[in-house]
């Protein structure tokens, strides 16, 4: 009896590392001091000593049950983007610059080519956000996961000068809410998605005119990464007063998180067109509108609050980064919370 007979293939692990190296290499930053395969990753903070008070910010998350769709469609090259996005968007929300990322893949059986494909998506997310992929772990866990399934999670660290942390403390009545377009469902609410639609290859592979693609393609679209857009706003000289990453809990849970006490957000639902995938989900699942806005991003992946005088410049900066922006509402005095009208 040996380890391989128990279900853990050490040689497959070595092959996975070799296959993923080319993907990891494209994410490197000059501050990275270690190579792939060590016990830890080292990252120099020398560059950031010029900040008045350099402050580390961190985020951790997983992809959730969106992975079930990747299993069904046997498509694993974009799910890593979702993992990175869920972490680095939270860091950007605080005004931080993502520095490095680590992933964790747990699987029932290590298929090296599949693992490398997953990591290629992680690397792509790191490239989009400017974060270095400095380490990770692939755990083969036979008997715990089915052979063809896996879980994916990650952890990111960023830096921001303390004076530049986005806290919402200076928010005032009259400030304008700007929404950044999402790419679709992103990585939240898939337990409900899997109740609305039949989860089989035929259903997911069906082309829908209103979507302009198959249902599976629409649902698996990777989460938008907003790091460059927020950086563009800052470089344009615009102060982001408050910021909310619209994840699980949708508008009703996430927008209030960026507000101080005594401030209320008003969002105009008609200020942008809700993407077809959400309209289809509401219709096919007979899901009430409030539940949709309390579960999904409804086409807005991030909400920013800026001074009215800065709206035009903020929107222009967002567009210059390749993202789409909408003026979706305003801030008022009142009980902390959000109203959709």
MIBAVEX-991182 format. One line per field, with one value per residue (C-alpha): z, y, x; residue in three letters; residue number from 1. Coordinates in Angstrom, 1 decimal, m for minus. Layout:
residues N
z	Z; ...
y	Y; ...
x	X; ...
rest	ALA; ...
nr	NUM; ...
//
This chain:
residues 341
z	0.0; m0.8; m1.0; m4.6; m3.8; m1.2; m3.9; m3.6; m6.6; m5.7; m9.2; m10.5; m8.1; m9.4; m13.0; m12.0; m10.7; m13.9; m16.1; m14.2; m14.1; m17.4; m16.2; m12.9; m14.5; m16.4; m13.1; m11.6; m10.2; m9.4; m5.7; m5.7; m4.0; m4.2; m6.9; m7.3; m5.2; m1.9; 1.4; 1.4; m0.9; m0.1; m1.3; m0.8; 0.7; m0.1; m2.9; m0.6; 2.1; 0.3; 1.6; 4.7; 6.4; 4.2; 5.3; 4.3; 3.2; 2.5; 1.1; 0.9; m0.9; m3.0; m6.2; m4.5; m6.3; m9.7; m9.8; m10.4; m13.8; m14.6; m13.8; m15.9; m18.9; m18.3; m18.7; m16.2; m17.8; m16.4; m13.0; m11.6; m12.7; m10.5; m7.5; m8.0; m8.7; m5.5; m3.5; m5.3; m5.9; m2.1; m1.7; m4.5; m2.7; 0.2; m2.1; m2.1; m4.8; m4.9; m4.5; m4.4; m4.5; m3.3; m4.4; m2.8; m4.9; m3.2; m5.5; m5.4; m7.9; m9.3; m13.1; m13.9; m17.1; m15.4; m12.4; m14.8; m16.7; m13.4; m12.5; m16.0; m15.0; m11.7; m13.5; m15.9; m13.0; m11.4; m14.7; m14.9; m11.3; m11.3; m8.5; m8.4; m8.0; m5.4; m4.1; m3.6; m2.6; m4.5; m2.1; m3.4; m1.1; m2.3; m0.6; 0.4; m3.0; m6.0; m8.5; m11.1; m8.7; m6.8; m4.7; m5.3; m2.9; m2.6; m0.6; m1.6; 0.0; m1.1; 0.1; 0.6; 2.2; 5.4; 4.4; 1.1; 2.6; 1.3; 4.3; 3.4; 6.4; 4.2; 2.3; 2.1; 0.8; m2.9; m3.7; m6.8; m7.2; m10.2; m11.1; m13.0; m15.3; m14.4; m16.8; m15.6; m12.5; m11.3; m8.5; m6.2; m5.9; m7.9; m5.4; m6.6; m10.2; m9.9; m8.7; m11.5; m14.4; m14.9; m14.5; m17.4; m20.5; m22.8; m20.9; m20.4; m24.0; m25.4; m27.4; m26.4; m28.8; m25.9; m24.4; m27.7; m26.4; m24.7; m21.1; m19.9; m21.5; m20.0; m16.5; m16.6; m17.8; m15.4; m12.8; m13.7; m12.1; m11.3; m10.1; m13.2; m13.3; m9.8; m10.4; m13.4; m11.3; m8.8; m11.5; m12.9; m9.6; m8.5; m4.9; m4.4; m1.2; m0.8; m2.6; m2.5; m4.3; m5.2; m4.2; m2.3; m0.8; m3.9; m3.6; m0.3; 1.7; 0.1; m0.7; 3.0; 3.9; 2.3; 4.1; 7.4; 9.9; 8.8; 5.1; 2.8; m0.8; m3.5; m6.6; m9.8; m11.3; m14.7; m14.9; m16.8; m18.6; m16.5; m18.5; m20.2; m18.0; m14.9; m16.7; m17.8; m14.3; m12.8; m15.5; m15.6; m11.8; m11.0; m8.6; m7.1; m8.0; m4.5; m4.1; m7.4; m6.1; m2.7; m4.3; m7.5; m8.8; m11.5; m13.9; m11.5; m10.1; m8.1; m6.8; m6.2; m4.6; m5.8; m5.5; m8.1; m9.7; m10.3; m12.0; m15.6; m14.9; m13.0; m15.8; m18.4; m16.4; m16.0; m19.7; m20.5; m18.5; m20.8; m18.4; m18.7; m16.2; m15.3; m13.0; m11.0; m8.0; m5.2; m1.5; 0.9; 4.6; 6.4; 8.0; 6.8; 4.1; 0.4; m1.5; m5.0; m7.0
y	0.0; 3.5; 7.1; 6.7; 3.6; 5.7; 8.2; 10.9; 11.1; 13.1; 12.9; 14.5; 17.3; 17.9; 17.9; 20.5; 22.8; 22.5; 23.2; 26.2; 27.9; 29.7; 31.2; 32.3; 33.9; 36.4; 37.9; 38.7; 42.2; 43.5; 43.4; 39.6; 38.0; 34.3; 31.8; 29.3; 26.1; 27.5; 27.2; 30.9; 33.9; 37.0; 40.5; 43.7; 46.7; 49.0; 50.8; 51.9; 53.6; 56.9; 56.7; 58.8; 55.8; 52.6; 50.4; 46.8; 45.8; 42.3; 40.2; 36.6; 34.7; 31.8; 31.2; 29.4; 27.1; 28.8; 26.0; 23.5; 25.1; 24.8; 21.1; 20.5; 22.4; 21.1; 24.7; 25.7; 28.6; 31.6; 30.5; 31.6; 35.2; 35.1; 34.0; 36.9; 39.4; 38.7; 39.4; 42.3; 44.2; 44.4; 45.7; 48.3; 49.3; 50.5; 52.5; 49.9; 48.7; 44.8; 43.6; 39.8; 36.9; 33.2; 30.5; 27.3; 24.4; 21.3; 18.5; 14.8; 13.9; 15.9; 16.1; 18.2; 19.7; 20.8; 22.3; 24.2; 25.5; 26.7; 28.5; 30.1; 31.9; 32.9; 34.3; 36.2; 37.8; 38.7; 40.3; 42.3; 43.6; 44.0; 41.5; 39.0; 35.3; 34.5; 31.2; 28.7; 25.2; 22.3; 19.7; 16.3; 15.0; 11.6; 10.6; 14.1; 15.5; 13.5; 12.9; 15.4; 18.2; 20.8; 24.0; 27.2; 30.1; 32.8; 35.5; 38.9; 41.7; 45.3; 48.6; 52.1; 55.2; 55.6; 59.1; 57.6; 54.8; 55.1; 55.2; 57.2; 59.6; 62.7; 61.7; 64.5; 65.0; 65.7; 63.5; 61.4; 57.6; 56.2; 52.6; 50.5; 47.9; 44.2; 41.4; 39.4; 37.4; 37.5; 35.0; 35.4; 33.9; 30.7; 28.5; 30.3; 30.2; 26.5; 26.4; 28.6; 26.7; 23.0; 22.2; 19.9; 20.2; 20.6; 23.6; 25.3; 24.7; 26.2; 29.5; 32.4; 35.3; 37.7; 36.8; 36.6; 33.5; 30.2; 30.2; 28.6; 31.2; 34.0; 32.5; 31.6; 35.0; 35.9; 38.6; 42.1; 43.3; 47.1; 47.8; 49.7; 51.7; 52.9; 53.7; 55.7; 57.8; 58.5; 59.4; 61.8; 63.7; 62.6; 61.7; 58.6; 59.4; 56.0; 52.7; 49.5; 46.1; 44.7; 41.0; 38.6; 40.6; 42.8; 46.5; 46.2; 44.8; 46.2; 49.9; 50.7; 49.3; 52.3; 54.9; 56.6; 57.0; 59.7; 59.2; 57.5; 56.3; 56.7; 54.5; 55.1; 51.7; 53.2; 54.9; 52.0; 48.9; 45.7; 43.0; 40.3; 37.5; 39.0; 39.7; 36.1; 34.8; 36.8; 35.6; 31.9; 31.6; 33.9; 35.8; 39.0; 42.2; 43.0; 39.5; 40.0; 43.3; 41.7; 38.8; 40.0; 42.9; 43.5; 44.9; 47.1; 45.5; 48.5; 51.7; 54.9; 58.2; 61.4; 65.1; 66.4; 68.6; 65.4; 63.2; 64.0; 63.5; 60.2; 58.8; 59.8; 58.1; 54.9; 54.8; 55.4; 52.2; 50.2; 50.0; 51.3; 53.8; 55.1; 57.9; 55.9; 58.0; 60.3; 60.6; 62.2; 62.9; 60.3; 56.9; 54.8; 52.6; 52.5; 53.2; 51.9; 54.0
x	0.0; 1.2; m0.1; m1.2; m3.2; m5.1; m6.1; m3.4; m1.1; 2.0; 3.4; 0.2; 0.8; 4.3; 2.9; 0.2; 2.9; 4.9; 1.9; 0.8; 4.2; 3.7; 0.4; 1.8; 4.9; 2.8; 1.5; 4.8; 5.6; 9.1; 8.4; 8.0; 11.1; 10.4; 9.6; 6.8; 7.1; 8.4; 6.8; 5.7; 5.6; 7.7; 6.8; 8.9; 7.2; 10.1; 8.3; 5.5; 7.6; 6.9; 3.3; 2.6; 1.1; 1.1; m1.8; m2.5; m6.0; m7.0; m9.9; m10.8; m13.6; m14.5; m16.5; m19.4; m21.9; m21.1; m18.6; m21.4; m21.9; m18.3; m18.4; m21.5; m20.1; m16.5; m15.3; m12.7; m10.7; m12.6; m13.7; m10.4; m11.1; m14.2; m12.2; m9.7; m12.4; m14.3; m11.2; m9.6; m12.8; m13.3; m9.7; m10.3; m13.6; m11.4; m9.2; m6.5; m4.1; m4.0; m0.5; m0.6; m2.9; m2.9; m5.3; m6.5; m7.9; m9.3; m10.2; m11.3; m8.6; m5.8; m6.1; m3.0; m4.3; m7.6; m5.8; m3.5; m6.6; m8.2; m4.9; m4.8; m8.1; m6.6; m3.6; m5.8; m7.6; m4.3; m3.2; m6.4; m6.0; m2.2; m1.8; 1.1; 0.1; 2.8; 1.6; m1.2; m2.2; m3.7; m5.1; m6.1; m8.8; m10.2; m13.4; m14.1; m14.8; m16.1; m13.3; m14.5; m15.3; m13.2; m13.5; m11.7; m11.0; m8.4; m6.9; m5.6; m3.5; m3.4; m2.0; m3.4; m2.2; m4.3; m5.5; m6.8; m9.0; m12.5; m14.8; m17.9; m17.3; m17.4; m20.5; m23.1; m26.6; m26.5; m23.6; m24.2; m24.2; m22.4; m22.9; m20.3; m21.8; m21.5; m20.8; m23.9; m24.6; m20.9; m20.4; m23.4; m26.9; m26.1; m28.0; m31.1; m29.9; m29.7; m33.3; m34.6; m33.0; m32.6; m29.0; m28.2; m26.1; m29.1; m30.6; m27.2; m26.2; m29.4; m29.0; m31.3; m31.8; m32.4; m29.1; m27.2; m25.5; m26.2; m27.6; m24.4; m22.2; m24.3; m24.2; m20.5; m19.4; m16.5; m16.9; m15.8; m12.6; m12.9; m9.4; m8.3; m11.5; m11.1; m7.5; m8.5; m10.8; m8.1; m5.6; m8.2; m8.1; m11.6; m12.2; m14.4; m16.3; m17.9; m17.8; m19.8; m19.1; m22.5; m22.1; m24.4; m27.3; m27.6; m28.5; m30.3; m27.5; m24.4; m25.2; m26.0; m22.5; m20.9; m23.1; m22.4; m25.2; m27.7; m27.3; m29.7; m29.1; m31.8; m31.4; m33.4; m34.2; m34.8; m31.5; m30.0; m31.2; m31.3; m29.4; m31.4; m30.1; m31.7; m35.0; m35.0; m34.2; m37.1; m39.5; m38.5; m38.3; m41.2; m38.9; m40.2; m38.5; m37.4; m35.9; m33.9; m32.5; m31.8; m29.9; m28.2; m26.2; m28.9; m26.3; m24.4; m21.3; m20.0; m21.5; m19.5; m20.5; m18.8; m19.3; m21.8; m19.1; m17.0; m19.6; m18.6; m14.9; m15.6; m17.7; m15.2; m12.4; m14.4; m15.1; m11.4; m10.6; m13.0; m15.9; m19.5; m20.9; m24.3; m25.5; m28.0; m29.0; m28.1; m27.4; m29.9; m30.1; m32.1; m32.0; m29.1; m30.4; m31.4; m34.6; m35.2; m37.6
rest	UNK; UNK; UNK; UNK; UNK; UNK; UNK; UNK; UNK; UNK; UNK; UNK; UNK; UNK; UNK; UNK; UNK; UNK; UNK; UNK; UNK; UNK; UNK; UNK; UNK; UNK; UNK; UNK; UNK; UNK; UNK; UNK; UNK; UNK; UNK; UNK; UNK; UNK; UNK; UNK; UNK; UNK; UNK; UNK; UNK; UNK; UNK; UNK; UNK; UNK; UNK; UNK; UNK; UNK; UNK; UNK; UNK; UNK; UNK; UNK; UNK; UNK; UNK; UNK; UNK; UNK; UNK; UNK; UNK; UNK; UNK; UNK; UNK; UNK; UNK; UNK; UNK; UNK; UNK; UNK; UNK; UNK; UNK; UNK; UNK; UNK; UNK; UNK; UNK; UNK; UNK; UNK; UNK; UNK; UNK; UNK; UNK; UNK; UNK; UNK; UNK; UNK; UNK; UNK; UNK; UNK; UNK; UNK; UNK; UNK; UNK; UNK; UNK; UNK; UNK; UNK; UNK; UNK; UNK; UNK; UNK; UNK; UNK; UNK; UNK; UNK; UNK; UNK; UNK; UNK; UNK; UNK; UNK; UNK; UNK; UNK; UNK; UNK; UNK; UNK; UNK; UNK; UNK; UNK; UNK; UNK; UNK; UNK; UNK; UNK; UNK; UNK; UNK; UNK; UNK; UNK; UNK; UNK; UNK; UNK; UNK; UNK; UNK; UNK; UNK; UNK; UNK; UNK; UNK; UNK; UNK; UNK; UNK; UNK; UNK; UNK; UNK; UNK; UNK; UNK; UNK; UNK; UNK; UNK; UNK; UNK; UNK; UNK; UNK; UNK; UNK; UNK; UNK; UNK; UNK; UNK; UNK; UNK; UNK; UNK; UNK; UNK; UNK; UNK; UNK; UNK; UNK; UNK; UNK; UNK; UNK; UNK; UNK; UNK; UNK; UNK; UNK; UNK; UNK; UNK; UNK; UNK; UNK; UNK; UNK; UNK; UNK; UNK; UNK; UNK; UNK; UNK; UNK; UNK; UNK; UNK; UNK; UNK; UNK; UNK; UNK; UNK; UNK; UNK; UNK; UNK; UNK; UNK; UNK; UNK; UNK; UNK; UNK; UNK; UNK; UNK; UNK; UNK; UNK; UNK; UNK; UNK; UNK; UNK; UNK; UNK; UNK; UNK; UNK; UNK; UNK; UNK; UNK; UNK; UNK; UNK; UNK; UNK; UNK; UNK; UNK; UNK; UNK; UNK; UNK; UNK; UNK; UNK; UNK; UNK; UNK; UNK; UNK; UNK; UNK; UNK; UNK; UNK; UNK; UNK; UNK; UNK; UNK; UNK; UNK; UNK; UNK; UNK; UNK; UNK; UNK; UNK; UNK; UNK; UNK; UNK; UNK; UNK; UNK; UNK; UNK; UNK; UNK; UNK; UNK; UNK; UNK; UNK; UNK; UNK; UNK; UNK; UNK; UNK; UNK; UNK; UNK; UNK; UNK; UNK; UNK
nr	1; 2; 3; 4; 5; 6; 7; 8; 9; 10; 11; 12; 13; 14; 15; 16; 17; 18; 19; 20; 21; 22; 23; 24; 25; 26; 27; 28; 29; 30; 31; 32; 33; 34; 35; 36; 37; 38; 39; 40; 41; 42; 43; 44; 45; 46; 47; 48; 49; 50; 51; 52; 53; 54; 55; 56; 57; 58; 59; 60; 61; 62; 63; 64; 65; 66; 67; 68; 69; 70; 71; 72; 73; 74; 75; 76; 77; 78; 79; 80; 81; 82; 83; 84; 85; 86; 87; 88; 89; 90; 91; 92; 93; 94; 95; 96; 97; 98; 99; 100; 101; 102; 103; 104; 105; 106; 107; 108; 109; 110; 111; 112; 113; 114; 115; 116; 117; 118; 119; 120; 121; 122; 123; 124; 125; 126; 127; 128; 129; 130; 131; 132; 133; 134; 135; 136; 137; 138; 139; 140; 141; 142; 143; 144; 145; 146; 147; 148; 149; 150; 151; 152; 153; 154; 155; 156; 157; 158; 159; 160; 161; 162; 163; 164; 165; 166; 167; 168; 169; 170; 171; 172; 173; 174; 175; 176; 177; 178; 179; 180; 181; 182; 183; 184; 185; 186; 187; 188; 189; 190; 191; 192; 193; 194; 195; 196; 197; 198; 199; 200; 201; 202; 203; 204; 205; 206; 207; 208; 209; 210; 211; 212; 213; 214; 215; 216; 217; 218; 219; 220; 221; 222; 223; 224; 225; 226; 227; 228; 229; 230; 231; 232; 233; 234; 235; 236; 237; 238; 239; 240; 241; 242; 243; 244; 245; 246; 247; 248; 249; 250; 251; 252; 253; 254; 255; 256; 257; 258; 259; 260; 261; 262; 263; 264; 265; 266; 267; 268; 269; 270; 271; 272; 273; 274; 275; 276; 277; 278; 279; 280; 281; 282; 283; 284; 285; 286; 287; 288; 289; 290; 291; 292; 293; 294; 295; 296; 297; 298; 299; 300; 301; 302; 303; 304; 305; 306; 307; 308; 309; 310; 311; 312; 313; 314; 315; 316; 317; 318; 319; 320; 321; 322; 323; 324; 325; 326; 327; 328; 329; 330; 331; 332; 333; 334; 335; 336; 337; 338; 339; 340; 341
//
